[in-house]
Amino acid sequence: MKRVLASVIFGIRVLSGCLHDAAVIAGDSVADTPLAVSTERAFPNLEFNRPIVVTHAGDGSNRVFVAEQEGIIKVFENNQDAEEATVFLDIDERCVYADNRNEEGLLGFAFHPKFKQNGEFFLYYTSAEADLLSKISRFRVSKDNPNVADPASEEVILRVPQPFWNHNGGTILFGDDGFLYIALGDGGSGNDPNGNGQNLTTLLGSILRIDIDHKADGINYAIPKDNPFIGKTVPAGPRGKMIPVREEIYAYGLRNVWRMAFDRKTGLLWAGDVGQGLWEEIDIIKSGGNYGWNIREAKHWFRPDGNDAVRPDLIDPILEYHHDIGKSITGGSVYRGTRVPELVGKYVYADYVTGLLWALDYDEAAGSVIANYSLTGDKLPVMSFGEDETGDLYFTTPFGSLFRFRSGVDAN
């Protein structure tokens, strides 16, 4: 998740006026253009403990759900005057979280596309079952109360052992195809010491795509028949023995995607991949794509054995920005709400360290960025973005409040 403590952030943010004012897109510098959009508190009567996911059930109820990183999910009416958020699910005792290992905990939360009919939803969390273990599990809502889930309904879909505590990724979401997409980091530490980003025989450093409505081969999910690495093998060991790849993989070469989201209109899958030394990046995720880590960091050669070798098989980010601008990207969403017309069709994202917010205008047909707009408001460490059922966009911080966007520029 994010690398620095909140107390450090506000010591750094005073430098933001001295930061470079341009991001780099495909080798070209694109200046930040101010947009008349600012931020405001959302649901000002409500506070949460490290809110990590904001989402909705897609069932017509227009309820808002907020997952807290320590393992509690709350639900409330989508009313700015809401006075109370009640507990939807509490898995605190099953979930591992500590402030000194703040990339663990409850990290992902997604409702089944047919939740209204089947009552199913899915979580990605760090499990207390074993050290450094991530789980993706299915849960169900209780039979007699739509605002309360059944904690005894857990069905583990996938267990992912992690070599280190950081770089767990954690976004889970459903595509229009009905399959579950899962973002996994490279396993942590620094420099990707196990080479997971370029290793198709491990799930780490990848985005997975699985079918959770069917089971096959003794596991609680199936592999979609059009996944890109079905039946593929790669050489392993000094004798080059061919071994099968993990067919769950949809795309790879990623360091630590935080966060990803589908554009609800176009279906494009957007991801913010957190960099290491110098560069943060935004990617459009494509089936079978290799995004370069740890050969490259964004568009720049990372490993000492390459000497900037040409690799046409690696997919470039659509935007990268240097650590002079920000140091830890928080991927967002393409705005498809109606309340803030200036944002419609733009990808809204942030940097956790500097607290800067942007809206990226991307031409899908041309495959190019048109503009990168800076947004005004308090510079806050944005942990995560999320949408309600109407498409309005929110963001969270470690301090417990939710925020949203509004037309107009702050007077200060």
C-alpha positions as CSV (number, residue, x, y, z in Angstrom):
1,M,0.0,0.0,0.0
2,K,1.5,3.3,1.0
3,R,5.0,3.7,2.2
4,V,5.2,6.5,4.7
5,L,3.5,7.5,7.9
6,A,0.9,10.2,7.8
7,S,3.0,12.4,10.1
8,V,5.8,12.4,7.5
9,I,3.4,13.4,4.8
10,F,2.5,16.8,6.1
11,G,6.1,17.6,6.6
12,I,6.6,16.9,3.0
13,R,3.6,18.6,1.6
14,V,4.9,22.1,2.2
15,L,7.4,21.3,-0.6
16,S,4.6,20.8,-3.1
17,G,4.8,24.4,-4.4
18,C,8.4,23.7,-5.5
19,L,7.6,20.4,-7.3
20,H,7.9,20.1,-11.1
21,D,4.6,20.8,-12.8
22,A,4.6,18.2,-15.5
23,A,4.2,14.5,-15.9
24,V,5.9,12.5,-18.6
25,I,3.7,10.7,-21.2
26,A,5.4,8.4,-23.7
27,G,8.5,10.5,-23.5
28,D,6.8,13.9,-23.8
29,S,6.3,16.4,-21.0
30,V,2.6,17.4,-20.4
31,A,2.1,20.3,-18.0
32,D,-0.5,20.1,-15.3
33,T,-3.5,22.3,-16.2
34,P,-5.6,23.5,-13.3
35,L,-9.3,22.4,-13.4
36,A,-12.0,24.2,-11.6
37,V,-12.7,21.2,-9.3
38,S,-12.0,20.9,-5.6
39,T,-12.7,18.6,-2.7
40,E,-15.0,18.5,0.3
41,R,-16.0,16.2,3.2
42,A,-18.5,13.5,2.3
43,F,-20.8,12.2,5.0
44,P,-19.4,14.6,7.5
45,N,-21.1,12.9,10.5
46,L,-19.3,9.7,9.9
47,E,-15.8,8.6,10.8
48,F,-14.0,5.3,10.1
49,N,-10.8,3.5,11.2
50,R,-8.4,3.4,8.2
51,P,-11.1,3.2,5.5
52,I,-9.6,1.2,2.7
53,V,-12.5,0.5,0.3
54,V,-15.6,2.5,-0.6
55,T,-18.1,0.6,-2.8
56,H,-21.7,-0.3,-3.4
57,A,-23.7,-3.5,-3.8
58,G,-25.1,-2.8,-7.3
59,D,-28.5,-4.0,-6.1
60,G,-30.5,-0.8,-6.5
61,S,-30.4,0.0,-2.8
62,N,-27.9,2.8,-3.2
63,R,-26.2,1.9,0.1
64,V,-22.6,2.8,0.7
65,F,-20.2,0.2,2.1
66,V,-16.8,1.1,3.7
67,A,-14.2,-1.5,4.5
68,E,-11.8,-0.7,7.3
69,Q,-8.3,-2.1,7.1
70,E,-8.4,-3.9,10.4
71,G,-11.2,-6.1,9.2
72,I,-14.6,-4.4,9.7
73,I,-17.0,-3.5,7.0
74,K,-19.7,-0.8,7.6
75,V,-22.9,0.1,5.7
76,F,-25.0,3.2,5.6
77,E,-27.6,5.0,3.6
78,N,-26.3,7.2,0.8
79,N,-27.3,10.4,2.4
80,Q,-24.9,13.2,3.2
81,D,-26.7,13.7,6.5
82,A,-26.3,10.0,7.5
83,E,-25.7,9.8,11.3
84,E,-24.7,6.2,11.7
85,A,-22.8,3.4,9.9
86,T,-23.6,-0.1,11.1
87,V,-21.4,-3.2,11.0
88,F,-22.0,-5.3,8.0
89,L,-19.2,-7.8,8.7
90,D,-16.5,-8.1,11.3
91,I,-13.5,-10.4,10.6
92,D,-11.1,-8.5,12.8
93,E,-10.0,-11.7,14.6
94,R,-9.2,-13.4,11.3
95,C,-7.4,-10.4,9.8
96,V,-3.8,-9.3,10.5
97,Y,-3.0,-5.6,10.7
98,A,-0.4,-3.6,12.5
99,D,0.7,0.0,12.0
100,N,4.3,-1.0,11.4
101,R,3.2,-3.5,8.7
102,N,0.5,-1.3,7.2
103,E,0.3,-3.0,3.8
104,E,-1.5,-5.9,5.4
105,G,-5.1,-6.2,6.6
106,L,-8.4,-6.1,4.8
107,L,-7.4,-4.8,1.4
108,G,-10.0,-5.7,-1.2
109,F,-13.9,-5.9,-1.2
110,A,-16.1,-6.6,-4.2
111,F,-19.8,-7.6,-4.6
112,H,-20.8,-10.3,-7.0
113,P,-22.5,-8.8,-10.1
114,K,-25.6,-10.9,-9.2
115,F,-25.4,-9.9,-5.5
116,K,-29.1,-9.0,-5.5
117,Q,-29.9,-12.6,-6.5
118,N,-27.2,-14.6,-4.7
119,G,-26.1,-12.4,-1.8
120,E,-22.4,-13.1,-2.5
121,F,-19.4,-10.8,-2.0
122,F,-15.6,-11.3,-1.9
123,L,-12.8,-10.1,0.3
124,Y,-9.0,-10.0,0.0
125,Y,-7.3,-10.0,3.4
126,T,-4.1,-10.9,5.3
127,S,-5.1,-14.0,7.3
128,A,-4.2,-14.8,10.9
129,E,-4.3,-18.5,9.8
130,A,-0.5,-18.3,9.0
131,D,2.2,-15.7,8.8
132,L,2.3,-13.8,5.5
133,L,-0.7,-15.4,4.0
134,S,-3.2,-13.6,1.8
135,K,-6.7,-15.0,1.2
136,I,-9.4,-14.3,-1.3
137,S,-12.7,-15.6,0.2
138,R,-16.4,-15.7,-0.6
139,F,-19.0,-14.5,2.0
140,R,-22.8,-14.3,1.9
141,V,-25.3,-11.9,3.3
142,S,-27.5,-13.1,6.2
143,K,-30.9,-14.5,5.2
144,D,-32.9,-12.2,7.4
145,N,-31.1,-8.8,7.3
146,P,-29.6,-7.3,4.1
147,N,-27.4,-5.0,6.2
148,V,-25.7,-7.9,8.0
149,A,-23.4,-10.5,6.5
150,D,-22.9,-14.0,7.8
151,P,-19.3,-14.4,9.1
152,A,-19.8,-18.2,9.2
153,S,-20.4,-18.3,5.4
154,E,-16.7,-17.8,4.5
155,E,-15.5,-20.0,1.7
156,V,-11.8,-19.6,0.9
157,I,-11.3,-19.3,-2.9
158,L,-7.5,-18.8,-3.0
159,R,-4.6,-18.8,-0.6
160,V,-1.5,-16.8,-1.6
161,P,1.7,-17.2,0.5
162,Q,3.7,-14.0,0.6
163,P,7.5,-13.8,1.1
164,F,7.4,-10.4,2.8
165,W,4.8,-8.3,4.5
166,N,4.7,-5.5,1.9
167,H,3.5,-5.2,-1.7
168,N,0.3,-7.2,-1.3
169,G,-1.7,-5.3,-3.9
170,G,-5.2,-6.1,-2.8
171,T,-7.7,-4.7,-5.3
172,I,-10.4,-7.2,-6.3
173,L,-13.2,-6.3,-8.7
174,F,-15.5,-7.8,-11.3
175,G,-15.4,-7.1,-15.0
176,D,-18.4,-7.0,-17.4
177,D,-17.4,-10.5,-18.3
178,G,-18.4,-11.7,-14.8
179,F,-14.9,-12.8,-13.8
180,L,-13.0,-11.7,-10.7
181,Y,-9.8,-9.7,-11.2
182,I,-7.2,-9.7,-8.5
183,A,-4.2,-7.4,-8.2
184,L,-1.2,-9.1,-6.5
185,G,2.1,-7.2,-5.7
186,D,5.5,-8.7,-6.4
187,G,5.8,-10.2,-2.9
188,G,7.6,-7.3,-1.3
189,S,11.0,-6.3,0.1
190,G,12.8,-4.1,-2.5
191,N,14.0,-4.7,-6.1
192,D,11.8,-7.8,-6.5
193,P,14.5,-10.1,-5.1
194,N,12.7,-13.3,-6.2
195,G,12.1,-12.0,-9.7
196,N,8.3,-12.6,-9.3
197,G,7.3,-9.8,-11.7
198,Q,8.7,-11.7,-14.7
199,N,7.9,-15.2,-13.5
200,L,4.8,-16.7,-14.9
201,T,5.0,-19.7,-12.7
202,T,4.0,-17.6,-9.6
203,L,0.9,-15.6,-9.0
204,L,2.8,-12.7,-7.5
205,G,3.5,-9.5,-9.6
206,S,0.4,-10.2,-11.7
207,I,-3.3,-9.4,-12.2
208,L,-5.3,-12.6,-12.0
209,R,-8.6,-13.4,-13.7
210,I,-10.7,-16.2,-12.3
211,D,-14.2,-17.7,-12.7
212,I,-15.7,-17.9,-9.2
213,D,-19.1,-19.3,-10.4
214,H,-17.6,-22.6,-11.3
215,K,-15.1,-25.1,-9.7
216,A,-12.6,-27.2,-11.5
217,D,-9.6,-29.5,-10.8
218,G,-10.4,-29.7,-7.1
219,I,-10.2,-25.9,-6.4
220,N,-12.9,-23.4,-5.6
221,Y,-12.7,-21.6,-8.9
222,A,-12.2,-22.2,-12.6
223,I,-9.9,-20.7,-15.2
224,P,-11.7,-18.7,-17.9
225,K,-11.2,-20.4,-21.2
226,D,-9.9,-17.3,-22.9
227,N,-7.3,-16.4,-20.3
228,P,-4.0,-15.5,-22.2
229,F,-1.7,-18.2,-20.8
230,I,-3.8,-21.3,-21.1
231,G,-1.6,-24.3,-21.9
232,K,1.6,-22.3,-21.9
233,T,5.0,-23.5,-20.5
234,V,8.3,-21.8,-19.7
235,P,11.8,-23.2,-19.2
236,A,13.0,-23.6,-15.7
237,G,16.3,-24.7,-14.2
238,P,19.7,-25.1,-15.8
239,R,18.5,-27.9,-18.1
240,G,15.6,-25.8,-19.4
241,K,12.9,-28.2,-18.3
242,M,9.5,-26.8,-19.4
243,I,7.0,-26.2,-16.7
244,P,3.4,-24.9,-16.9
245,V,2.6,-21.3,-16.1
246,R,-0.1,-20.2,-13.8
247,E,-3.2,-20.0,-16.0
248,E,-4.9,-17.6,-13.6
249,I,-2.6,-14.8,-14.8
250,Y,-4.2,-12.1,-17.0
251,A,-1.3,-9.6,-17.0
252,Y,2.1,-9.5,-15.3
253,G,5.3,-7.4,-14.8
254,L,3.7,-5.3,-12.1
255,R,5.3,-4.2,-8.9
256,N,2.4,-3.2,-6.5
257,V,-0.8,-2.1,-8.2
258,W,-2.6,0.3,-5.8
259,R,-5.5,0.6,-7.1
260,M,-7.2,-0.6,-10.2
261,A,-10.7,0.1,-11.6
262,F,-12.8,-0.6,-14.7
263,D,-14.3,2.3,-16.6
264,R,-18.0,1.5,-16.2
265,K,-18.6,3.0,-19.7
266,T,-15.7,1.8,-21.9
267,G,-14.6,-1.3,-19.9
268,L,-11.0,-0.3,-19.9
269,L,-9.0,-1.6,-16.9
270,W,-7.0,1.2,-15.3
271,A,-4.2,0.6,-12.8
272,G,-1.8,2.7,-10.7
273,D,1.4,0.8,-10.2
274,V,3.6,2.1,-7.3
275,G,7.2,2.6,-8.3
276,Q,10.4,2.1,-6.3
277,G,13.3,4.5,-7.0
278,L,12.2,7.2,-9.3
279,W,9.0,6.7,-11.2
280,E,5.2,6.2,-10.6
281,E,3.0,4.9,-13.5
282,I,-0.5,4.6,-14.8
283,D,-1.3,1.6,-17.0
284,I,-4.1,0.4,-19.2
285,I,-4.2,-3.4,-18.4
286,K,-4.6,-5.7,-21.4
287,S,-4.9,-9.4,-21.6
288,G,-1.5,-11.1,-21.7
289,G,0.4,-7.8,-21.2
290,N,3.9,-7.6,-19.7
291,Y,4.3,-4.2,-17.9
292,G,8.0,-4.6,-17.4
293,W,8.8,-4.8,-13.7
294,N,11.5,-5.6,-12.6
295,I,13.2,-5.1,-16.0
296,R,11.9,-1.6,-16.1
297,E,10.4,0.9,-13.6
298,A,7.7,2.6,-15.7
299,K,9.6,3.3,-19.0
300,H,13.1,3.3,-17.6
301,W,15.5,0.4,-17.4
302,F,15.8,-0.9,-13.8
303,R,18.0,-4.0,-13.8
304,P,21.7,-3.5,-14.3
305,D,21.9,-6.4,-16.8
306,G,19.9,-4.6,-19.5
307,N,21.7,-1.4,-20.4
308,D,18.4,0.0,-21.9
309,A,17.9,-2.9,-24.2
310,V,15.0,-2.5,-26.6
311,R,12.0,-4.6,-25.5
312,P,9.1,-4.1,-27.8
313,D,7.2,-6.8,-25.9
314,L,6.9,-4.6,-22.8
315,I,3.8,-2.3,-22.6
316,D,4.5,1.3,-21.8
317,P,2.5,3.2,-19.2
318,I,0.2,5.8,-20.6
319,L,1.6,8.2,-18.0
320,E,4.6,8.2,-15.6
321,Y,5.7,10.9,-13.2
322,H,9.0,11.4,-11.5
323,H,9.6,11.4,-7.7
324,D,10.2,15.1,-7.9
325,I,6.4,15.3,-8.4
326,G,5.2,12.5,-6.1
327,K,6.4,9.3,-4.5
328,S,3.5,6.8,-4.3
329,I,0.6,6.7,-6.7
330,T,-2.9,6.0,-5.6
331,G,-4.8,4.7,-8.7
332,G,-8.4,5.9,-9.0
333,S,-11.3,5.7,-11.4
334,V,-12.7,7.2,-14.5
335,Y,-15.5,9.5,-13.3
336,R,-18.9,8.6,-14.7
337,G,-21.1,10.4,-12.2
338,T,-23.2,13.5,-13.0
339,R,-22.6,15.7,-9.9
340,V,-19.3,17.1,-11.2
341,P,-19.5,17.6,-15.0
342,E,-15.9,18.8,-15.3
343,L,-14.7,15.3,-14.3
344,V,-16.8,13.2,-16.6
345,G,-14.7,10.8,-18.6
346,K,-11.5,11.7,-16.8
347,Y,-9.3,9.3,-14.8
348,V,-9.0,10.7,-11.3
349,Y,-5.9,9.7,-9.3
350,A,-3.6,11.0,-6.5
351,D,-0.2,10.8,-5.0
352,Y,-0.2,9.6,-1.3
353,V,3.0,11.4,-0.3
354,T,2.5,14.8,-1.7
355,G,-1.3,14.8,-1.5
356,L,-1.7,16.0,-5.1
357,L,-4.8,15.1,-7.1
358,W,-5.2,15.0,-10.8
359,A,-7.8,14.2,-13.5
360,L,-6.3,12.6,-16.7
361,D,-8.0,13.1,-20.0
362,Y,-7.3,10.0,-22.3
363,D,-8.3,9.5,-25.9
364,E,-8.9,5.7,-26.1
365,A,-9.2,5.7,-29.9
366,A,-5.9,7.4,-30.4
367,G,-4.3,5.7,-27.4
368,S,-2.9,8.9,-26.1
369,V,-3.3,11.4,-23.2
370,I,-4.9,14.7,-24.1
371,A,-4.3,16.5,-20.8
372,N,-3.4,16.1,-17.1
373,Y,-5.5,18.4,-14.9
374,S,-4.6,19.3,-11.4
375,L,-7.4,19.6,-8.8
376,T,-7.5,21.9,-5.8
377,G,-8.2,21.3,-2.2
378,D,-6.4,20.3,0.9
379,K,-3.4,18.1,0.2
380,L,-4.3,14.8,1.9
381,P,-2.7,11.3,1.8
382,V,-5.2,9.6,-0.4
383,M,-5.4,5.9,0.5
384,S,-8.1,4.8,-1.9
385,F,-10.9,5.8,-4.3
386,G,-14.3,4.3,-4.6
387,E,-17.7,4.8,-6.3
388,D,-21.2,4.7,-5.2
389,E,-24.0,3.2,-7.2
390,T,-24.7,6.5,-9.1
391,G,-21.0,6.8,-10.2
392,D,-20.1,9.6,-7.8
393,L,-16.5,9.3,-6.7
394,Y,-15.0,9.3,-3.1
395,F,-11.6,9.1,-1.6
396,T,-10.3,8.0,1.8
397,T,-7.4,9.0,4.0
398,P,-5.8,7.2,7.1
399,F,-7.5,9.8,9.3
400,G,-11.0,8.4,9.0
401,S,-13.0,10.9,6.9
402,L,-14.4,10.3,3.4
403,F,-14.1,13.0,0.8
404,R,-15.7,13.7,-2.6
405,F,-15.3,16.3,-5.4
406,R,-17.3,19.4,-6.2
407,S,-17.3,22.0,-9.0
408,G,-15.5,25.2,-8.2
409,V,-12.2,26.2,-6.7
410,D,-11.5,26.7,-3.0
411,A,-11.3,30.4,-2.1
412,N,-8.1,29.8,-0.1
